[in-house]
Amino acid sequence: MEIEIFTLCDFAQDNNSKLTIVGTFDSINARQFPVQHPACAVACRLRFAAKEAGDHDFKLRMTDPAGKETIQPIQGNINIPPPANGQVVAINLVVNFNQLQFAAAGRYAFELHIDGEWKSGLSLFLNQVM
């Protein structure tokens, strides 16, 4: 499996296997904490080889600066069909979030796990500004 795209953005949508991503970012500035972010999304495009066809579990975790989970992990199963072209299958995963809470400034992270293994991480920096 290859990760083609793994990003945090303002909006994402999968429309008939076309992935739309708007406003990629990695930091949020706030005057005071706790702060609430109105809406964002994590967008992933994963490419599987023919030999990887079948069921795969995924989990998306979000952690705070201390490494503690800040939301319930998003978990699911994806079934990868044998590729029509005999070579690869691309799958889009989009997870939308509304009203995310951030208790303090620091580095937060999104972690992608496939079949119980960590595959990639995204940093999100919460900065306090005056």
Secondary structure, 3 states (H helix, E strand, C coil): CEEEEEEEEEEEEEECCEEEEEEECCEEEECCCCEEEEEEEEEEEEEEEHHHCEEEEEEEEEECCCCCECCCCEEEEEEECCCCCCCEEEEEEEEEEEEEEECCCEEEEEEEEECCEEEEEEEEEEEECC
